[in-house]
Amino acid sequence: MGSFSIWHWLIVLLIVVMVFGTKKLKNMGSDLGGAVKGFKDGMKDGAASVDDDKPTAQVSASAAAAAQKNTIDVEAKTKS
């Protein structure tokens, strides 16, 4: 009762193939493979961009400080 034999799994596989069909299962398999490949590529790109962003973050902070010195803050006054 606790474990399934090979015959149980074969029957389940047969029912799945009958319900979905082989063409749809093939398409689902290729879509799943493409999604996994895209995820792995994204993880590699994300790790590379984190390493690349560190020097530019320091430059952008100094650029922001310089821009803040040149910025004029104006408050709009309402007529009363």
C-alpha positions as CSV (number, residue, x, y, z in Angstrom):
1,M,0.0,0.0,0.0
2,G,2.9,2.4,0.7
3,S,4.9,1.9,-2.5
4,F,3.9,1.7,-6.1
5,S,5.2,-1.1,-8.4
6,I,6.3,-0.6,-12.0
7,W,2.9,-1.6,-13.2
8,H,1.2,1.3,-11.4
9,W,3.6,3.8,-13.0
10,L,3.1,2.2,-16.5
11,I,-0.7,2.6,-16.1
12,V,-0.3,6.2,-15.0
13,L,2.0,6.9,-17.9
14,L,-0.5,5.3,-20.3
15,I,-3.4,7.4,-18.9
16,V,-1.3,10.6,-19.2
17,V,-0.4,9.8,-22.8
18,M,-4.1,9.1,-23.6
19,V,-5.3,12.3,-22.1
20,F,-2.7,14.7,-23.4
21,G,-1.4,12.9,-26.5
22,T,2.2,12.5,-27.6
23,K,2.4,15.7,-29.6
24,K,1.4,17.9,-26.7
25,L,3.7,16.0,-24.3
26,K,6.6,16.6,-26.7
27,N,5.8,20.3,-26.9
28,M,5.5,20.5,-23.1
29,G,8.9,18.8,-22.8
30,S,10.6,21.2,-25.2
31,D,9.0,24.2,-23.6
32,L,10.2,23.0,-20.1
33,G,13.7,22.5,-21.4
34,G,13.8,26.0,-23.0
35,A,12.6,27.5,-19.7
36,V,15.3,25.7,-17.7
37,K,17.9,26.8,-20.2
38,G,16.7,30.4,-20.1
39,F,16.7,30.3,-16.3
40,K,20.3,29.1,-16.3
41,D,21.4,31.8,-18.7
42,G,19.6,34.4,-16.6
43,M,21.4,33.2,-13.5
44,K,24.8,33.5,-15.3
45,D,23.9,36.9,-16.6
46,G,22.7,38.1,-13.2
47,A,25.9,37.0,-11.5
48,A,28.0,38.7,-14.2
49,S,26.0,41.9,-14.0
50,V,26.4,42.0,-10.1
51,D,30.1,41.8,-10.5
52,D,30.1,44.5,-13.3
53,D,27.8,46.9,-11.4
54,K,30.1,47.4,-8.4
55,P,32.5,49.9,-10.0
56,T,29.8,51.8,-11.8
57,A,27.8,52.2,-8.6
58,Q,30.7,54.2,-7.1
59,V,30.9,56.4,-10.2
60,S,27.2,57.0,-10.2
61,A,27.2,57.9,-6.6
62,S,29.8,60.6,-7.1
63,A,28.0,61.8,-10.2
64,A,24.8,62.0,-8.2
65,A,26.6,64.1,-5.5
66,A,27.9,66.4,-8.2
67,A,24.5,66.8,-9.8
68,Q,23.0,67.5,-6.4
69,K,25.3,70.5,-5.9
70,N,24.2,72.0,-9.2
71,T,20.5,71.4,-8.6
72,I,18.4,74.3,-7.6
73,D,15.5,73.4,-5.3
74,V,12.5,75.6,-5.8
75,E,9.4,75.6,-3.8
76,A,6.2,76.7,-5.4
77,K,4.3,79.2,-3.2
78,T,0.5,79.4,-3.4
79,K,-1.3,82.7,-3.5
80,S,-3.3,83.3,-0.4
